[in-house]
Every structure is written in structure tokens, then in C-alpha cells.
Amino acid sequence: MDSEVFMNLLVAQLRNQDPSSPMDTNQMISQTTQLATMEKLTSMDKVALENFSLQMRTAAAAMIGQTVSWLDKDGTTKSGIAESVSFASGVPVVKVGEVNIPLDQISGVNTPADNIPKQA
């Protein structure tokens, strides 16, 4: 139920109330407070989803140039260098060679051996 439906119900209730027994003010304030709470929770949910999406995109982009591992359809662990990332679908997709791996199927990330600084 969104705020528009709630307001329509509240207006209908006020229009059709018995003039000799009007709606309780406390009840109306309570319903209005519930509407405000619902709207705020809905807004917070949207922000949380947007933040999660941004975190997934950032994590996927950071994998470019890294060695990633995943399980293929046979259950065999595969690995390779992440070459690019696509954000075209809901979950970022990391490309390794000709294979596209959804971010949520990647089981590990390592820095390639040739990118690790050598100690003196």
C-alpha cells in the first residue's frame, strides 16, 4: 500500500464519517504517523539497495587485472585474469577470456604473481 492509496482511504473515511460521531483525532494522527513511517522506511530501503549496487560495481571493477576463481557448471574450480566488467544486468559480470562470470559466483580473488612486488 503506497501513500496515495492511504490518503484516498483517509479522505474517503473522513467524507463518510458520521457527523454525530467524528473520527477520533488520536486515531487520525496515529494513521498519519504510520504513513510517514512507511514512506521513510521505503526511502531507506531504496537508499540501501542503491548503496549495495554501488558496492557490487566497485568490487567488480577492482577485480580487473586480478586472478579470479569460480566453479564451472561441472563443479570444477577455474581461474583466470579478470579482463573487464559489465554492468548491463543487475549483478556485475566479470569477463575472463571468453567466459562471463556473475560477481556472486566468484569464489576468490588473488593478485597475479607478476604483479606482487619483490622484496629486497
C-alpha positions as CSV (number, residue, x, y, z in Angstrom):
1,M,0.0,0.0,0.0
2,D,1.5,3.3,-1.0
3,S,0.9,6.8,0.3
4,E,-1.6,7.6,-2.5
5,V,-3.8,4.7,-1.6
6,F,-3.5,5.6,2.1
7,M,-4.5,9.2,1.5
8,N,-7.5,8.1,-0.7
9,L,-8.7,5.8,2.1
10,L,-8.3,8.5,4.8
11,V,-10.2,11.1,2.7
12,A,-13.0,8.6,2.0
13,Q,-13.1,7.8,5.7
14,L,-13.4,11.5,6.6
15,R,-16.0,12.1,3.9
16,N,-18.2,9.2,5.0
17,Q,-17.9,9.6,8.8
18,D,-20.9,10.1,10.9
19,P,-21.2,13.8,11.8
20,S,-22.5,13.0,15.2
21,S,-19.5,10.7,15.9
22,P,-16.5,12.1,14.1
23,M,-13.3,10.2,13.7
24,D,-11.1,10.2,16.8
25,T,-8.3,12.8,16.4
26,N,-5.8,10.5,18.0
27,Q,-6.6,7.7,15.6
28,M,-6.1,10.1,12.6
29,I,-2.8,11.3,14.0
30,S,-1.8,7.6,14.5
31,Q,-2.6,6.7,10.9
32,T,-0.8,9.8,9.6
33,T,2.3,8.8,11.6
34,Q,2.1,5.3,10.3
35,L,2.1,6.7,6.7
36,A,5.1,8.9,7.4
37,T,6.9,5.9,8.9
38,M,6.1,3.7,5.9
39,E,7.3,6.4,3.5
40,K,10.6,6.8,5.4
41,L,11.2,3.1,5.5
42,T,10.5,2.8,1.8
43,S,13.0,5.7,1.2
44,M,15.6,4.0,3.4
45,D,15.1,0.7,1.5
46,K,15.8,2.4,-1.8
47,V,19.0,4.0,-0.5
48,A,20.2,0.7,0.9
49,L,19.6,-1.0,-2.4
50,E,21.4,1.8,-4.3
51,N,24.4,1.5,-1.9
52,F,24.6,-2.2,-2.3
53,S,24.5,-1.9,-6.1
54,L,27.4,0.7,-5.9
55,Q,29.4,-1.6,-3.6
56,M,29.0,-4.5,-6.1
57,R,30.1,-2.3,-9.0
58,T,33.1,-1.1,-7.1
59,A,34.1,-4.6,-6.0
60,A,33.7,-5.9,-9.6
61,A,35.7,-3.1,-11.1
62,A,38.5,-3.7,-8.6
63,M,38.9,-7.2,-9.9
64,I,40.1,-6.1,-13.3
65,G,43.7,-7.4,-13.7
66,Q,43.3,-9.7,-10.7
67,T,43.2,-13.5,-10.8
68,V,39.7,-14.6,-10.0
69,S,38.4,-18.2,-9.3
70,W,35.0,-19.7,-9.7
71,L,33.2,-23.0,-10.0
72,D,32.1,-24.0,-13.5
73,K,28.9,-26.0,-14.3
74,D,30.7,-29.2,-13.6
75,G,31.8,-28.1,-10.1
76,T,35.4,-27.7,-11.2
77,T,37.4,-24.7,-9.9
78,K,38.5,-22.5,-12.7
79,S,40.7,-19.3,-12.6
80,G,41.9,-16.6,-14.8
81,I,42.7,-12.9,-15.1
82,A,39.6,-10.6,-15.0
83,E,39.8,-8.6,-18.2
84,S,36.6,-6.4,-18.0
85,V,33.4,-6.0,-16.1
86,S,29.9,-5.4,-17.5
87,F,27.2,-3.6,-15.5
88,A,24.4,-4.3,-18.0
89,S,22.5,-6.6,-15.7
90,G,21.5,-6.4,-12.1
91,V,24.7,-8.3,-10.9
92,P,28.0,-7.2,-12.4
93,V,29.5,-9.8,-14.8
94,V,33.3,-10.3,-14.8
95,K,34.9,-11.4,-18.1
96,V,37.8,-13.9,-18.0
97,G,38.9,-14.8,-21.5
98,E,35.7,-15.9,-23.3
99,V,33.9,-16.7,-20.0
100,N,31.4,-14.3,-18.3
101,I,31.1,-14.9,-14.6
102,P,28.4,-13.2,-12.4
103,L,30.1,-11.4,-9.5
104,D,28.1,-13.6,-7.0
105,Q,29.7,-16.8,-8.5
106,I,33.3,-15.6,-8.0
107,S,34.8,-17.6,-5.1
108,G,38.3,-15.9,-4.8
109,V,40.5,-13.1,-5.9
110,N,44.3,-13.0,-6.0
111,T,46.9,-10.7,-7.3
112,P,48.8,-12.3,-10.2
113,A,52.3,-13.4,-9.2
114,D,53.9,-11.0,-11.7
115,N,52.1,-8.0,-10.0
116,I,53.4,-8.8,-6.5
117,P,56.3,-6.5,-5.6
118,K,59.6,-8.4,-4.9
119,Q,61.2,-8.0,-1.5
120,A,64.8,-6.9,-1.4
